[in-house]
Amino acid sequence: MKYTEEHEWLEADDDGVVTVGITAHAAEQLGDVVFVELPEVGTSVNKDDEIVVIESVKAASDILAPIDGEIVEVNEAIVSEPGKVNDDPEGDAWFFKIKAEELGQMDDYMDEAAYKSFIG
Amino acid sequence: MSDEDGALKRTPLYDLHVSLGAKMVPFAGYEMPVQYPLGVLKEHQHTRARAGLFDVSHMGQVVLRAKTPEMARAALERLVPVDVLGLAEGRQRYGFFTNDYGGIEDDLMIANRGDHLFVVVNAACKAADIARMRAALEPEVTVKEITTRALLALQGPAAEAVLAEHHPGVREMKFMDVETLPIAGAECWISRSGYTGEDGFEISVPEAAAVDLARALLAHDEVEAIGLGARDSLRLEAGLCLYGHDIDADTTPVSAGLVWAMQKVRRPGGDREGGFPGAAEIFGDLAESTAQRRVGLRPEGRAPMREGVEIFAAESGGEAVGRVTSGGFGPTVGGPVAMGYVSTALAAEGTLLYGEVRGKRLPVKVAKLPFVAQGFKR
């Protein structure tokens, strides 16, 4: 598992498909999530593109594509039930899966220990 | 709004908020709880289902006295388009200060407490409000800011049962009644009112007794501490205006849909018509209507439309016909809700409009306010 400074987690499978979600820390900071807008399957994205909108009771925020690639699956369950993001952000409430163009881009991100010290 | 050194002020309940795990934020010059560990959504739902306790001590509490109570009531009418003279003893009324252009300088609650008037104003406006009252009413009226009392709000369907355990007299009170009752050994100035759309009470309590009273109320299973976050979503669902957002110096009572708060006696043809700042402008608006009107807005999709979202008549092209002044997610409604101003011609309930969110025009319908049924005990 890798972590970004934008509080996303990334987990790659053996086929180079990376599942992306937000961390428990991020979900807690956001507060109760009430709206999620996900990209369309098949979209090609570049690292740092704003591809997800997430709104909590407090404010709207964007989630950036952490790597280059193609969106191959999105989690519709969190669109119909945004509260799942607060319930299980690092499990069932993943956001999207992206077929990486170059898995090496993940090397730039933090491991769990580094992320824990990053959020203090 | 804050001390001269810029430091944030604290209410008498500050330490209690921190001990309850509140997230404290700056608000109108005070450090206030925006939410507790329960979170905004559950705090909102708890208030609608049972009862919530709010610290609103940052608001301004002001006592007005004159040689006779009638003199004080008549004098205040010079600043508000409200029937204050006819306000019976033991009753409270909503009102607003107007400016020379007919705009709203602040909204307030006015209570007739027998030998004096008790006025509650918004925290962000209180210095200006007090200065306005002093300039216009002194020396005939003495204007005294009460700085030694906290203000608590207990809101929700269980509020009466909870407070009645501390003094059964509250059961006799009706919506907008005011009373002085001893609670937990302290002289409390109580009104049956609030700003959530629910039944409930606002309790002015001497600051030395405030923490004990708050703890005594929180000791009831029905009561949870509620922060500013849920206070905002509760009042938005209830269709109530937030000063500085839904009403301000540029909105008039007519465009804001607050004509109900101007009793007939102060309107054209009434026995005491006019006599407040901006009367001519407001009467003009009454006769000719206004270019825009405040309306409820119910987005058709799930995306919240927040303050500042521009409203259009068509899905593409054209100039904006309005904007959102308060908006977010309504936990009781179960979807996004908003208020805003739109062209009067497009203000009819059910009119389909479009709000531009992140560059996309999304459908939104003009909706009846409030979004939830009021729980007031009339």
Interface residues (C-beta under 8 A of the other chain):
Chain A: G31 D32 V34 F35 E37 V53 E55 V57 K58 A60 V79 P82 G83
Chain B: Q35 G39 V40 L41 K42 G229 S233 R302 A303 P304 R306 G328 F329 P331 P336 R358
